[in-house]
Amino acid sequence: MKDLDKYYEANRTMWDQFAKINVESKTYRTEEFLKGETALNSIELEDLGDVKGKKLLHLQCHFGLDTLSWAREGAEVTGVDFSGDAVSIARDLAKKAEIDARFIQSNVYDLPDSLDEKFDIVFTSYGVLVWLHDLKRWAEIVAHFLKPGGTFYIAEMHPFLWLMDIDNPEDLKMVQSYFSRAEPYVYDVDGSYAESDKKIKPQVDYEWAHDMGEIVSSLAAAGLRIQFLHEYNKCPFQMLSFFKKRDDGYYYYDDPVVQVPLVFSIKATKD
């Protein structure tokens, strides 16, 4: 794909800046994590279940709070992210929390060149797929790192949500196509999505749209057997300003009749 290196370098630079902002943001609640709270949500905890004694590979781990939370659940964890600053912060948090964890700086597509192991679980979650241009190759890499009988699990924003006008949210207005496309969308960015007043140096980011058919078909083509596909009308983050938080801690499109999918999860196994 033309300009692919340019796209990924711009995104990596942005995520280096995001890591420094997000670790101090209200959204990520890093201090609460260091005091013993989990960064994981009930969706992934209930879907994935017991991980004690399992080797877990976390792809696109950002600065590692979920990775380290899985370690607290009893897994032997390895986190991977293409941002060097995020990986550095993750290693520092592991030391502060006194958690045994390994973190590797790598683009997902380059990971087989630097990691030669198999895992019981490959995990990834929330806001990860839009940064990947080739889901077929991504799924092949997931399968590559799984042991026979191993489990892949993803919890992710539903593709339907990416249709919405996030920058000017006044109503459930659709501004993009649902379907996958080869070329990325281009956005101007000067601050993090996390709850923070800090700004970054203005730049563009590049995001790829992937519909549900492409996601499921890519995993199936890689030889993974789909155990379930769950769709949820709730989201751990307030992606749009008119989403309402309920007592369970999740955000909802607060309409008594119309409900829309905000998050999906997939569990698949390697034969």
Contacts in CASP RR format, 6 or more apart in sequence:
PFRMAT RR
TARGET T0000
AUTHOR 0000-0000-0000
METHOD contacts of the structure
MODEL  1
MKDLDKYYEANRTMWDQFAKINVESKTYRTEEFLKGETALNSIELEDLGD
VKGKKLLHLQCHFGLDTLSWAREGAEVTGVDFSGDAVSIARDLAKKAEID
ARFIQSNVYDLPDSLDEKFDIVFTSYGVLVWLHDLKRWAEIVAHFLKPGG
TFYIAEMHPFLWLMDIDNPEDLKMVQSYFSRAEPYVYDVDGSYAESDKKI
KPQVDYEWAHDMGEIVSSLAAAGLRIQFLHEYNKCPFQMLSFFKKRDDGY
YYYDDPVVQVPLVFSIKATKD
1 133 0 8 1.000
1 182 0 8 1.000
1 183 0 8 1.000
4 133 0 8 1.000
7 133 0 8 1.000
7 184 0 8 1.000
7 206 0 8 1.000
8 82 0 8 1.000
8 107 0 8 1.000
10 203 0 8 1.000
10 204 0 8 1.000
10 205 0 8 1.000
10 206 0 8 1.000
11 131 0 8 1.000
11 205 0 8 1.000
11 206 0 8 1.000
12 82 0 8 1.000
12 83 0 8 1.000
13 203 0 8 1.000
14 189 0 8 1.000
14 200 0 8 1.000
14 203 0 8 1.000
14 205 0 8 1.000
15 62 0 8 1.000
15 81 0 8 1.000
15 82 0 8 1.000
15 83 0 8 1.000
15 85 0 8 1.000
15 86 0 8 1.000
16 83 0 8 1.000
16 84 0 8 1.000
16 85 0 8 1.000
16 86 0 8 1.000
17 85 0 8 1.000
17 192 0 8 1.000
17 200 0 8 1.000
17 201 0 8 1.000
18 83 0 8 1.000
18 86 0 8 1.000
18 192 0 8 1.000
18 194 0 8 1.000
18 200 0 8 1.000
19 62 0 8 1.000
19 63 0 8 1.000
19 83 0 8 1.000
19 84 0 8 1.000
19 85 0 8 1.000
19 86 0 8 1.000
19 89 0 8 1.000
20 85 0 8 1.000
20 89 0 8 1.000
21 191 0 8 1.000
21 192 0 8 1.000
21 194 0 8 1.000
21 196 0 8 1.000
21 198 0 8 1.000
21 200 0 8 1.000
22 28 0 8 1.000
22 62 0 8 1.000
22 63 0 8 1.000
22 192 0 8 1.000
22 194 0 8 1.000
22 196 0 8 1.000
23 30 0 8 1.000
23 63 0 8 1.000
23 89 0 8 1.000
23 93 0 8 1.000
24 30 0 8 1.000
24 196 0 8 1.000
24 198 0 8 1.000
25 192 0 8 1.000
25 194 0 8 1.000
25 195 0 8 1.000
25 196 0 8 1.000
26 194 0 8 1.000
26 195 0 8 1.000
26 196 0 8 1.000
27 193 0 8 1.000
27 194 0 8 1.000
27 195 0 8 1.000
27 196 0 8 1.000
27 237 0 8 1.000
28 39 0 8 1.000
28 65 0 8 1.000
28 194 0 8 1.000
29 37 0 8 1.000
29 39 0 8 1.000
30 65 0 8 1.000
30 93 0 8 1.000
33 39 0 8 1.000
33 65 0 8 1.000
33 68 0 8 1.000
33 69 0 8 1.000
33 93 0 8 1.000
33 97 0 8 1.000
34 93 0 8 1.000
34 96 0 8 1.000
34 97 0 8 1.000
36 72 0 8 1.000
36 97 0 8 1.000
38 45 0 8 1.000
38 69 0 8 1.000
38 72 0 8 1.000
38 73 0 8 1.000
39 65 0 8 1.000
39 66 0 8 1.000
39 68 0 8 1.000
39 69 0 8 1.000
40 66 0 8 1.000
40 69 0 8 1.000
40 70 0 8 1.000
40 73 0 8 1.000
41 155 0 8 1.000
41 236 0 8 1.000
41 250 0 8 1.000
42 248 0 8 1.000
43 155 0 8 1.000
43 230 0 8 1.000
43 232 0 8 1.000
43 236 0 8 1.000
43 263 0 8 1.000
43 265 0 8 1.000
44 123 0 8 1.000
44 125 0 8 1.000
44 153 0 8 1.000
44 155 0 8 1.000
44 265 0 8 1.000
45 73 0 8 1.000
47 153 0 8 1.000
47 155 0 8 1.000
47 228 0 8 1.000
47 230 0 8 1.000
47 265 0 8 1.000
47 267 0 8 1.000
48 121 0 8 1.000
48 123 0 8 1.000
48 151 0 8 1.000
48 153 0 8 1.000
48 267 0 8 1.000
51 70 0 8 1.000
51 73 0 8 1.000
51 74 0 8 1.000
51 75 0 8 1.000
51 121 0 8 1.000
52 73 0 8 1.000
52 74 0 8 1.000
52 75 0 8 1.000
53 74 0 8 1.000
53 75 0 8 1.000
53 76 0 8 1.000
54 74 0 8 1.000
54 75 0 8 1.000
54 76 0 8 1.000
54 120 0 8 1.000
54 121 0 8 1.000
55 75 0 8 1.000
55 76 0 8 1.000
55 78 0 8 1.000
55 117 0 8 1.000
55 118 0 8 1.000
55 119 0 8 1.000
55 120 0 8 1.000
55 121 0 8 1.000
56 67 0 8 1.000
56 70 0 8 1.000
56 75 0 8 1.000
56 76 0 8 1.000
56 77 0 8 1.000
56 78 0 8 1.000
56 119 0 8 1.000
56 120 0 8 1.000
56 121 0 8 1.000
56 122 0 8 1.000
56 123 0 8 1.000
57 78 0 8 1.000
57 79 0 8 1.000
57 80 0 8 1.000
57 117 0 8 1.000
57 119 0 8 1.000
57 121 0 8 1.000
57 122 0 8 1.000
57 123 0 8 1.000
57 145 0 8 1.000
58 64 0 8 1.000
58 66 0 8 1.000
58 67 0 8 1.000
58 70 0 8 1.000
58 77 0 8 1.000
58 78 0 8 1.000
58 79 0 8 1.000
58 80 0 8 1.000
58 123 0 8 1.000
58 124 0 8 1.000
59 79 0 8 1.000
59 80 0 8 1.000
59 108 0 8 1.000
59 111 0 8 1.000
59 122 0 8 1.000
59 123 0 8 1.000
59 124 0 8 1.000
59 128 0 8 1.000
59 142 0 8 1.000
60 80 0 8 1.000
60 81 0 8 1.000
60 82 0 8 1.000
60 108 0 8 1.000
60 124 0 8 1.000
60 128 0 8 1.000
60 131 0 8 1.000
61 67 0 8 1.000
61 79 0 8 1.000
61 80 0 8 1.000
61 81 0 8 1.000
61 86 0 8 1.000
61 90 0 8 1.000
61 103 0 8 1.000
62 81 0 8 1.000
62 83 0 8 1.000
62 86 0 8 1.000
62 90 0 8 1.000
63 81 0 8 1.000
63 86 0 8 1.000
63 87 0 8 1.000
63 89 0 8 1.000
63 90 0 8 1.000
63 93 0 8 1.000
64 79 0 8 1.000
64 81 0 8 1.000
64 86 0 8 1.000
64 89 0 8 1.000
64 90 0 8 1.000
64 93 0 8 1.000
64 101 0 8 1.000
64 103 0 8 1.000
65 93 0 8 1.000
66 123 0 8 1.000
66 125 0 8 1.000
67 77 0 8 1.000
67 78 0 8 1.000
67 79 0 8 1.000
67 90 0 8 1.000
67 101 0 8 1.000
67 103 0 8 1.000
68 77 0 8 1.000
68 90 0 8 1.000
68 93 0 8 1.000
68 94 0 8 1.000
68 97 0 8 1.000
68 99 0 8 1.000
68 101 0 8 1.000
70 77 0 8 1.000
70 123 0 8 1.000
71 77 0 8 1.000
71 99 0 8 1.000
71 100 0 8 1.000
71 101 0 8 1.000
72 99 0 8 1.000
75 121 0 8 1.000
76 100 0 8 1.000
77 101 0 8 1.000
77 102 0 8 1.000
78 101 0 8 1.000
78 102 0 8 1.000
78 103 0 8 1.000
78 104 0 8 1.000
78 115 0 8 1.000
78 117 0 8 1.000
78 119 0 8 1.000
79 90 0 8 1.000
79 101 0 8 1.000
79 102 0 8 1.000
79 103 0 8 1.000
79 104 0 8 1.000
80 103 0 8 1.000
80 104 0 8 1.000
80 105 0 8 1.000
80 106 0 8 1.000
80 108 0 8 1.000
80 111 0 8 1.000
80 115 0 8 1.000
81 87 0 8 1.000
81 90 0 8 1.000
81 103 0 8 1.000
81 105 0 8 1.000
81 106 0 8 1.000
82 105 0 8 1.000
82 106 0 8 1.000
82 107 0 8 1.000
82 108 0 8 1.000
83 105 0 8 1.000
84 105 0 8 1.000
87 103 0 8 1.000
87 104 0 8 1.000
87 105 0 8 1.000
90 101 0 8 1.000
90 103 0 8 1.000
91 103 0 8 1.000
94 100 0 8 1.000
94 101 0 8 1.000
94 103 0 8 1.000
104 111 0 8 1.000
104 114 0 8 1.000
104 115 0 8 1.000
106 113 0 8 1.000
106 114 0 8 1.000
106 115 0 8 1.000
108 132 0 8 1.000
108 138 0 8 1.000
108 141 0 8 1.000
109 134 0 8 1.000
109 137 0 8 1.000
109 138 0 8 1.000
109 141 0 8 1.000
111 141 0 8 1.000
111 145 0 8 1.000
112 141 0 8 1.000
112 144 0 8 1.000
112 145 0 8 1.000
115 145 0 8 1.000
117 145 0 8 1.000
118 145 0 8 1.000
118 146 0 8 1.000
118 147 0 8 1.000
119 145 0 8 1.000
119 146 0 8 1.000
119 147 0 8 1.000
119 150 0 8 1.000
120 146 0 8 1.000
120 147 0 8 1.000
120 150 0 8 1.000
120 151 0 8 1.000
121 150 0 8 1.000
121 151 0 8 1.000
121 152 0 8 1.000
121 153 0 8 1.000
122 142 0 8 1.000
122 145 0 8 1.000
122 146 0 8 1.000
122 151 0 8 1.000
122 152 0 8 1.000
122 153 0 8 1.000
123 152 0 8 1.000
123 153 0 8 1.000
123 154 0 8 1.000
124 153 0 8 1.000
124 154 0 8 1.000
124 156 0 8 1.000
125 154 0 8 1.000
125 155 0 8 1.000
125 156 0 8 1.000
126 155 0 8 1.000
126 156 0 8 1.000
126 157 0 8 1.000
126 236 0 8 1.000
126 237 0 8 1.000
127 156 0 8 1.000
127 157 0 8 1.000
128 154 0 8 1.000
128 156 0 8 1.000
129 135 0 8 1.000
129 138 0 8 1.000
129 156 0 8 1.000
129 208 0 8 1.000
129 210 0 8 1.000
129 215 0 8 1.000
130 162 0 8 1.000
130 207 0 8 1.000
130 208 0 8 1.000
130 209 0 8 1.000
130 210 0 8 1.000
131 207 0 8 1.000
131 208 0 8 1.000
132 138 0 8 1.000
132 208 0 8 1.000
132 210 0 8 1.000
133 182 0 8 1.000
133 184 0 8 1.000
133 208 0 8 1.000
135 210 0 8 1.000
135 214 0 8 1.000
135 215 0 8 1.000
135 218 0 8 1.000
136 218 0 8 1.000
136 221 0 8 1.000
136 222 0 8 1.000
138 218 0 8 1.000
139 218 0 8 1.000
139 219 0 8 1.000
139 221 0 8 1.000
139 222 0 8 1.000
139 224 0 8 1.000
140 222 0 8 1.000
142 152 0 8 1.000
142 219 0 8 1.000
142 222 0 8 1.000
142 224 0 8 1.000
143 152 0 8 1.000
143 222 0 8 1.000
143 223 0 8 1.000
143 224 0 8 1.000
143 270 0 8 1.000
146 152 0 8 1.000
146 224 0 8 1.000
146 270 0 8 1.000
147 270 0 8 1.000
148 270 0 8 1.000
148 271 0 8 1.000
149 269 0 8 1.000
149 270 0 8 1.000
149 271 0 8 1.000
150 269 0 8 1.000
150 270 0 8 1.000
151 267 0 8 1.000
151 268 0 8 1.000
151 269 0 8 1.000
151 270 0 8 1.000
152 219 0 8 1.000
152 224 0 8 1.000
152 266 0 8 1.000
152 267 0 8 1.000
152 268 0 8 1.000
152 269 0 8 1.000
152 270 0 8 1.000
153 265 0 8 1.000
153 266 0 8 1.000
153 267 0 8 1.000
153 268 0 8 1.000
154 265 0 8 1.000
154 266 0 8 1.000
155 263 0 8 1.000
155 264 0 8 1.000
155 265 0 8 1.000
156 263 0 8 1.000
156 264 0 8 1.000
156 265 0 8 1.000
157 235 0 8 1.000
157 239 0 8 1.000
157 262 0 8 1.000
157 263 0 8 1.000
158 212 0 8 1.000
158 231 0 8 1.000
158 232 0 8 1.000
158 261 0 8 1.000
158 262 0 8 1.000
158 263 0 8 1.000
158 264 0 8 1.000
159 178 0 8 1.000
159 209 0 8 1.000
159 210 0 8 1.000
159 211 0 8 1.000
159 212 0 8 1.000
159 215 0 8 1.000
160 178 0 8 1.000
160 260 0 8 1.000
160 261 0 8 1.000
160 262 0 8 1.000
161 235 0 8 1.000
161 239 0 8 1.000
161 260 0 8 1.000
161 261 0 8 1.000
161 262 0 8 1.000
162 176 0 8 1.000
162 209 0 8 1.000
163 174 0 8 1.000
163 175 0 8 1.000
163 176 0 8 1.000
163 177 0 8 1.000
163 178 0 8 1.000
164 172 0 8 1.000
164 173 0 8 1.000
164 174 0 8 1.000
164 175 0 8 1.000
164 239 0 8 1.000
164 240 0 8 1.000
165 173 0 8 1.000
165 174 0 8 1.000
165 175 0 8 1.000
166 239 0 8 1.000
166 240 0 8 1.000
169 240 0 8 1.000
169 241 0 8 1.000
169 242 0 8 1.000
170 242 0 8 1.000
171 242 0 8 1.000
172 253 0 8 1.000
172 258 0 8 1.000
172 260 0 8 1.000
176 185 0 8 1.000
176 209 0 8 1.000
177 209 0 8 1.000
178 209 0 8 1.000
178 211 0 8 1.000
179 209 0 8 1.000
179 211 0 8 1.000
180 208 0 8 1.000
180 209 0 8 1.000
180 210 0 8 1.000
180 211 0 8 1.000
180 214 0 8 1.000
181 208 0 8 1.000
181 209 0 8 1.000
184 206 0 8 1.000
184 207 0 8 1.000
184 208 0 8 1.000
185 206 0 8 1.000
185 207 0 8 1.000
185 208 0 8 1.000
185 209 0 8 1.000
186 204 0 8 1.000
186 205 0 8 1.000
186 206 0 8 1.000
187 204 0 8 1.000
187 205 0 8 1.000
187 206 0 8 1.000
187 207 0 8 1.000
188 202 0 8 1.000
188 203 0 8 1.000
188 204 0 8 1.000
189 200 0 8 1.000
189 202 0 8 1.000
189 203 0 8 1.000
189 204 0 8 1.000
189 205 0 8 1.000
190 199 0 8 1.000
190 200 0 8 1.000
190 201 0 8 1.000
190 202 0 8 1.000
190 203 0 8 1.000
191 198 0 8 1.000
191 199 0 8 1.000
191 200 0 8 1.000
192 198 0 8 1.000
192 200 0 8 1.000
212 229 0 8 1.000
212 264 0 8 1.000
215 266 0 8 1.000
216 226 0 8 1.000
216 229 0 8 1.000
216 266 0 8 1.000
219 226 0 8 1.000
219 266 0 8 1.000
219 268 0 8 1.000
220 226 0 8 1.000
223 270 0 8 1.000
223 271 0 8 1.000
224 268 0 8 1.000
224 269 0 8 1.000
224 270 0 8 1.000
225 268 0 8 1.000
225 269 0 8 1.000
225 270 0 8 1.000
225 271 0 8 1.000
226 266 0 8 1.000
226 267 0 8 1.000
226 268 0 8 1.000
227 267 0 8 1.000
227 268 0 8 1.000
227 269 0 8 1.000
228 265 0 8 1.000
228 266 0 8 1.000
228 267 0 8 1.000
229 264 0 8 1.000
229 265 0 8 1.000
229 266 0 8 1.000
230 264 0 8 1.000
230 265 0 8 1.000
230 266 0 8 1.000
231 261 0 8 1.000
231 263 0 8 1.000
231 264 0 8 1.000
232 261 0 8 1.000
232 262 0 8 1.000
232 263 0 8 1.000
232 264 0 8 1.000
232 265 0 8 1.000
233 252 0 8 1.000
233 253 0 8 1.000
233 259 0 8 1.000
233 260 0 8 1.000
233 261 0 8 1.000
233 262 0 8 1.000
234 246 0 8 1.000
234 248 0 8 1.000
234 250 0 8 1.000
234 251 0 8 1.000
234 252 0 8 1.000
234 262 0 8 1.000
234 263 0 8 1.000
235 243 0 8 1.000
235 250 0 8 1.000
235 251 0 8 1.000
235 252 0 8 1.000
235 262 0 8 1.000
235 263 0 8 1.000
236 249 0 8 1.000
236 250 0 8 1.000
236 251 0 8 1.000
236 263 0 8 1.000
237 251 0 8 1.000
238 245 0 8 1.000
238 251 0 8 1.000
239 251 0 8 1.000
239 262 0 8 1.000
240 253 0 8 1.000
242 253 0 8 1.000
242 254 0 8 1.000
243 251 0 8 1.000
243 252 0 8 1.000
243 253 0 8 1.000
243 254 0 8 1.000
244 251 0 8 1.000
244 252 0 8 1.000
244 254 0 8 1.000
245 251 0 8 1.000
245 252 0 8 1.000
246 252 0 8 1.000
251 262 0 8 1.000
252 262 0 8 1.000
253 259 0 8 1.000
253 260 0 8 1.000
253 262 0 8 1.000
END
